[in-house]
Amino acid sequence: MSNTKPNIVLVFADDLGYGDVSCFNPESKIKTKNIDALAEAGMRFTDTHATSALCTPSRYGLLTGRYNWRSSLKSFVIPGDSMPLIEEDRKTIAHLLKENGYNTAAIGKWHLGLKWQLKGYFDYEKFGLNPEDFHEKETRFGRDGIFDISAGRLDFEGLDIDYSKPITFGPNQLGFDYFYGTPASLDQPPYVYIENDRVIEEPTDVTGIHMMDRAGPNHQKEWQNGVIAPNFVHREVADKMQKKALEMIDRFAEEDMPFFLYYPSHLVHGPLLPNEKFEGKSGIGPYGDFVLQLDHYIGEIIAKLKENDLFDNTIFIFTSDNGASALADFVALKEHGHNPSYIFRGLKGDIWEGGHREPTIISYPAMIQGGTVCNHMISLSDIYRSIAEIIGTEIPDDAAEDSISNVPLWKGKNEPVREDIVHSSANGGLSIRRGDWKLECVYNGGGMINFREGLENQVYKPVELYNLKEDICETNNVINEHPELVESLKKSLEEYIINGRSTPGRPQENNRNNPTGEWPQIGWMDGYKEYISRFKFD
């Protein structure tokens, strides 16, 4: 391969905690030797943040360079059988690279919705189900442009899709030449493999459990009920994805073009089903075993790149979509002396650091000095503009509205590139951090546990202020001691909301929250009623 532009491999782990990677957590009971080796070859970023503490929104933020809460999804994650969340006219990283001469591929967990062709009815007969056992809804989360969970969701998904017909909008229309993967997580139906725009094998049966608990460890090895293809075996999915990713690197190596491989791994999201080789290997349970399986995969990818003489000219980005899930069983893991959230408060879904601070490593021998550490604050939305700078291309004004190039940090510059950063929680609550100060505008972390309290009982307003330099564990709320700082942070967040962007450029519009147009997560904002009126219509 004689191209001069760098190849890009982006591994996006699922629900991997900051404390699970041993080069980030000296007390980790899991020795991630291959991920650690990647860090020795590149740079560790200790203050990296997914745009959300949940997976669908953080994937949106990563691929679009836009804060996820600007999309139509204001809280939670979309169902596995949902329509697309990324807007049809929005440019992704994959578009950017494809338009600049790259081969592009996505392998793994998509979970951003797909434009399925629908039957117009629930096909109970095909799957041998009794219609009287199901309650159909007039409005539905993930259908008809509705991405508000309060519209209601089905516990049993995938019944109204015509799997014999192609997907009309998905990864292939969002810049990827090739896609192989599943619609969503390992625990979300429909349980089918997709290659490009086609389901490889149509579902013919049903599987899973009713009302699966994702806010605790009760269902570690279970999955939500829904439709499944005959040869879909949950335990085999991760290995199939890894095999395909390695094959794709070999295929790319034969062509005289740079490549972008986006690899959103299914690991270490539930169900926790490590393959036989890793069962019991960690000594701390199936979660630790799954992390070791992921680490093994990273070692294989590094070896494959080196085998093809690609490693030195490849930007290898390793990170995670949000904090570790409660499914991992924090109580049991801590009894073994392991904390997936390291020293940080919270976990997946929370506005606290444990919800969205990610173990991020970037290797690029042509630019990044090996074995280095960056402690400056960055967002995963920044990958978009960083890559654009590396390949020397411009970004349209209506794209990557919340992306800031991190290239100076890659080159070793010891100065911040971001003045501030906005985070979002599972229930859509926001926080803004400026330097060491972090203002949180959601009650009780806004995490998964809040959904048990009912959507109507969510509280959104500035309630917590922390100085992370003095209080990284977020235990000393000083909001009543700094009223002027609170007002200043509120004003900055309001400006970013109203302007539709946090970077210089023409103001952009945020997406409407269907079906009502209301946006309760920003109801605390001065002038909320006036602002929200633009989204209200009959």
Summary of the structure (lengths in Angstrom):
residues: 538
radius of gyration: 21.8
end to end distance: 56.9
largest distance: 63.8
contacts: 1946
relative contact order: 0.17
helix: 29%
strand: 16%
